[in-house]
Structure formats: structure tokens, C-alpha cells
């Protein structure tokens, strides 16, 4: 039996401790207050700082960066620290931009984490579309990540990344056996620029994906701490509570952790 501890640091940032590894997702460690420019006139202000400062994290073996070009998934503080945190797994475009410590992956590419005394983990990049159909040239490439290793009791650990629900994402249910899902929500919108178009899942889509994949555990992230998140925990929790799988959903506030059998 393997257990994983997931600590929610804030926004999309989480620390996954499993099989002897300490893996950081979409690191953001800037203090609050700064405004970030995402391109094409879109901006957001950071409303809350990390619940765990980068200096208090301890050693990091690997980093999963779903995309590098939005400050709410990789901010300047974290970008400077990436070379000190072991290997970074990210998109191919990001790997070219960020440096030699990075491994670039496209959807369904795989890589391997190996070290003496630790579980060997296969990382599989999963598809994402960070907005409505046709938005990819504007929003840029994004990937999610699934982690698998020998002896998993419930299935793979899947970090969805920033995405809406669309056909390629639905393929995950048929191609992978997901046991634990780190679910990016937030219902990101820029109403003054693109109306009601969403750039990440809202809770309604999140519920649909959860019921499609049927994992043993779901940990929502990416729903607080930034001004462009349009659906925070309260409204999202009400929607997900209506799912027949609601008892599998673990809400952990920034600074909290949950230990799950994986």
C-alpha cells in the first residue's frame, strides 16, 4: 500500500510527497499584490501569497509546470528557483524557454523519475485546452501530468492542468486508470475582453469529469488567490457536493494537507 501526502500551497501550487519523492506542481511563490499580464489584454492580480514560503519547502526532486507563460502557474520567484529544484517537466515550448534542467513533453509523451531508494515513477503528459475551441494560438500549449508506479492500489495520480472539458481531455478516462485527481477549477474568465468564454473548468465541468473518470480521490486546486478566478470554493463546493461521488472529494485550504492511499 502506497500513501501520498498532498499539501495545498495556494492557487495551482501543491506539494506531492509519494514513494520517496517530493514533487511540486505549478509553483507560484510571489507575494500578493502584483498584477500579471497574460497577453492579448488579459491581466490578473494576485490576492494571496503562498501558504508555505519557498524557503521553507525543503528539498524538491521534480517540478511539474503545466505551462510557463502565465504568472499564476509559474511566477518570477518560482522561475528563478527552478534550477535548484531538480528536473522540471513541462511543455516542449516551455522547456526550450526555461533551460537545460527541463524536459519537454507533448500530450501522451512519457518520462521517468528514477533514483536509488525511491519508487520509479512514469510521468505521462495529458492533453489540455486552456480555453474555447480555436483559442490555442492565443492561450498557448498546456499539459497535465499523470504519475504511475508499481503497486498503485487505486490507479494513477493525475494533475489535470489548466483546461476546459473537451474531447481530448475525455480520452483520459479511456486511456488511463486514474485513482487520484488534482483538479484545476476556478472558471477563469476575462469578461471585459472575451465575455463568458472560460479558460479553465468550472465546478459543473469538474463534476462531469470526476464522474467520467471515477477516481478514488479528488483534490480541487486552482480556485482561489487570483482576481481572474471567477468561482471560488464556496460555489464550487456546492456543485460538487451534488455529485454521487462527492464523498471522494477532499477540499484542503492553502496550508492544509491530506494523506491518501494511492
DRENFI-83767 format. One record per atom (N, C-alpha, C): x, z, y. Coordinates in steps of 0.1 Angstrom, whole numbers, plus 5000, padded with zeros to 4 digits. Atoms other than C-alpha are relative to their C-alpha. Layout:
XZY
...
//
This chain:
500850004988
500050005000
500950005012
499250014987
501449905034
499150045011
500749964988
500350055067
500749945012
499550054987
500749915102
499450095011
500549934988
500550105134
500049915012
500150094989
499349915164
499850095012
500249934987
499850065199
499749905011
500550094990
497949905227
500750045013
499249974988
500349895257
499249965013
500850044989
497949715280
499849855001
500350155000
496349365286
500249954986
499850055013
497549155257
501150064992
498749955005
500649365250
499750114990
500249905011
500749555217
501450014993
498849985008
503549705196
499450024986
500349995014
503149645159
501150054992
498949945008
505149865135
499549994986
500450035014
505049745099
501249964992
498950045009
507449715070
501450025005
498749984994
510349855090
500249925012
499850094988
509849605118
499250065012
500749974987
508849675155
499949875008
500250134995
507249365168
499150025013
500749994988
506049325204
499249875003
500850124998
503249085214
499849995015
500350044986
502848905248
500450115010
499649894993
504949155267
499849995016
500249994985
503949255303
500350145005
499549864996
505749545320
500250015015
499949984986
505549475357
499050115005
500949914994
503949745379
498749935005
501250074994
500449685392
500149965014
500150034986
499549525425
500549865003
499550144998
501349185422
499049904997
500950115003
499448865424
500849894993
499450105008
500348595399
499349865001
500550144998
499948215403
500149934986
500150065013
498848035371
500049845001
500150154999
498747675385
498649955004
501350074997
496047445398
499150095009
500749924991
495047705424
499450134994
500549885007
494347985399
501050125002
499249894998
495648335406
499350134994
500649875004
495148695394
500950115005
499349894996
496149035405
500150104988
499949905010
497549295381
499450135005
500749884995
495349605383
500550134994
499549885007
497049845359
501449974994
498750025006
500649895348
500050034985
499949975014
501849935312
499850154997
500249865004
500850255294
501350064994
498749965005
504350265279
501149925008
499050084993
507250165302
501049944990
499050075008
509749915288
501150094995
498849915003
512550175290
499750104989
500449905010
510550405266
499649934987
500550065012
509750145240
500850034987
499149995012
512750195217
500449864996
499550145004
514349905198
498849914996
500950115003
512349585194
500749904991
499350095009
513149355165
499649855002
500550134998
510949055174
498950005010
501150014990
508548935201
499249884997
500950115001
505548715198
499449975014
500550044987
504848525230
499149884998
500950115002
501748315228
500249885010
499650104990
502748125260
500750075011
499049944990
505348175287
499649985014
500250054987
503748015317
498950075008
500949924993
501148275326
500550155001
499449874998
502248615340
499350114993
500749905007
499548805322
500450004985
499550005014
501248715289
501550014999
498549984999
504948715299
500350015015
499749984986
505748865333
501550015002
498650014997
509148865351
500850124994
499249895006
510149215339
500249984985
499850025015
509549125302
500949884998
499250125002
511148785306
501550035001
498649964999
514348945317
500550084988
499749925012
514249175287
500049934987
500150075012
513548915261
501349994992
498850025008
517248855251
500550134994
499549875006
517649235244
499050044988
501049955010
514649245220
500049924987
500050085012
515749025191
499449865002
500550134999
514248695183
498649995006
501350024995
511248565203
499449874994
500750115006
508748345186
498949955010
500950054990
506648125209
499849854998
500250145001
505647765216
501349935001
498850084999
508147485214
500449985015
499750024986
507947425251
500650135006
499449874995
508547795259
501450024995
498749975006
511447815235
501149925008
499150084993
513147525254
500350065014
499949954987
512547705287
500650145000
499649865000
513348065277
501450024995
498649985004
516648025259
500250004985
499650015014
518548035226
499550114991
500549895008
517048365215
498649974995
501450035003
513748185210
499949904988
500350105011
512247995180
498649945004
501250074996
509647735190
499149964988
500950035011
506547685168
498849935005
501350074997
503547445169
499150064989
501049955009
500347525151
500349964986
499850005014
500847585114
501549994996
498649995004
504647585116
500250154996
499749875005
506247885099
501550045003
498649954999
509348105104
500050134992
499849885009
510748405085
500850115007
499349884996
511748755096
500650074988
499349945012
514348895072
501150095005
498949904997
516649195073
500150104989
499949915011
518049435048
499250135002
500849884999
515749725040
498749985007
501350024994
512749565056
499249894992
500950105006
509749365044
500449865006
499850144995
510348985046
498649965005
501350044994
507548855069
500149865003
500250144996
506448495072
499050005012
500850014987
505148415107
499549854999
500750134999
502648125108
499449995014
500650034987
501747985142
498649944998
501450045001
497947935146
499549935013
500450084988
496047695169
499350095011
500749944989
494847795203
499649895010
500350094989
493047615231
499650095012
500149904989
493347805264
499049955011
501050054990
490147665280
499149904993
500950105006
487447405276
500649874995
499550125005
487847075259
500649915011
499350084991
490346855277
500950075010
499249924991
492047145295
501550014996
498749985005
495247135275
501149955010
499050054991
497246925300
500250105012
499949914989
496447185327
500450144995
499749865004
496547515307
501350014992
498749995007
499547425286
499950044986
500149965014
500447495250
500050154998
500249865004
499447825234
500050014985
500149985014
499847955199
499650154997
500149875006
498648255179
501050024989
499049975010
500548425151
499350084989
500449925011
499748535116
501250054992
498949945007
502048775098
499650034985
500349975014
502148785060
501350054993
498949945008
504348975035
499550034986
500449975014
504349064998
499350135000
500649875002
501949334987
498950035011
501049974990
499449305016
498750034992
501249965007
496249485004
498849925005
501250064994
493749325028
500249855005
499750144995
495448995040
500950015012
499050024989
497448865069
499650075012
500349944987
497749025103
500149895010
500250114992
496548775128
499950045015
500149994985
497248775166
499449875005
500650134996
494748525180
500649925011
499650074987
496448455213
498949975009
501050044990
494648335244
499349874996
500750125005
492048095232
498550025001
501450005002
488447995232
499749974985
500450045014
486447945200
499849854999
500150145001
486847585190
500349964985
499950035014
487047385157
501350034994
498749975007
490847415151
500250154998
499949865002
490547795155
499250044988
500949975011
487747805130
500749974986
499250035012
490247655105
500750124994
499249885005
492047985103
499250074988
500849935010
489148125082
500249934986
499950075012
489647855056
501549994995
498650025003
493447835057
500850134997
499349875001
494448205059
499050104995
500849885004
493248525043
500450115010
499749904989
493048755074
499550134996
500449865003
493049125068
499850085013
500049934987
493749255104
500149905011
500050094989
492949075136
500250075013
499849964987
494349145170
499349905009
501050094994
491548985190
500150005015
499950024986
492248845225
498649975006
501350024994
489048875246
500149985015
499950004985
488448905284
499149905007
500850104994
486248605291
500649955013
499350044988
488748475316
499349885007
500650114992
487148265344
500650005014
499750014986
488048145378
498949935007
501250064995
484648095393
500049925013
499950074987
485747985427
500649864998
499350135003
487647695411
499449924989
500550075011
486147605378
498750054994
501449955003
482747775378
500050094988
500249915011
481647925345
500849954988
499150035011
484347755323
500850124997
499249895005
486048015302
501349954994
498650035004
489748025293
500450094988
499849925012
489548295266
498650044995
501349965006
486848425243
499350115008
500849894996
484048645255
499650074987
500349935012
482648905231
499149934991
500950085008
479948665219
500849914991
499150085008
482648425207
500850084991
499249915008
484748705195
499250054988
500949965011
481848835174
499949894989
500150115009
481348495159
501249974991
498750025007
485048465150
500250114990
499949895010
485048805134
499249984988
500950025011
482148725113
500449884991
499550115007
483648395103
501250044991
498749965007
487048545093
499850124991
500349885008
485648875080
501250084996
498849915003
488849085083
499650144997
500349865002
489049445072
500150085013
499849924988
490149555106
500149905012
500050084988
489749415142
500550105011
499649924989
491649555172
500049915012
500150084988
490549405205
501050035011
499149984989
493049355233
499749895011
500250114990
493349135265
498650005006
501349994994
490249265282
500050095013
499949914988
491549505310
501349985007
498850004993
494149535336
500349885010
499750124992
493849195354
498749965007
501250034993
491449065380
499349884995
500650125005
490748735362
499350034986
500849965012
489348925331
498650035005
501449994995
485548895336
499150084991
500849925009
484349105307
500950114994
499149895005
485949455301
499450064988
500349945012
485549695273
498550034999
501449965001
482049825281
499149894996
500950115005
480049495279
500549944987
499650065012
482249365252
499750084988
500349915011
481849665230
498550004996
501450015003
478049645233
499749884991
500250125007
478149285220
500550024985
499449995013
480549355191
499350114992
500749895007
478549675182
498849944992
501150065007
475749445171
500449924988
499550075012
477849275145
499850084987
500149925012
477249365109
501450054995
498649955004
481049415107
500550105011
499649914989
481049655137
500950124996
499249895004
482449935116
501549974997
498650045003
485649735111
500849995014
499450034987
486349715149
500650145005
499349884995
488949965163
500349985015
499750004986
488850005201
501150105003
499049904996
492050165214
500449975014
499650024985
492650215251
501549995001
498650014998
496050145265
500750144999
499349885003
498450415254
499650064987
500449955012
496550475222
500549924988
499550075012
497550375186
499050024989
500849995013
495750315153
500949964989
499350035013
497250315118
499149954990
500950075009
495650075094
500749974987
499550055013
496049995057
499949845001
499950154999
497149625057
500549944986
//
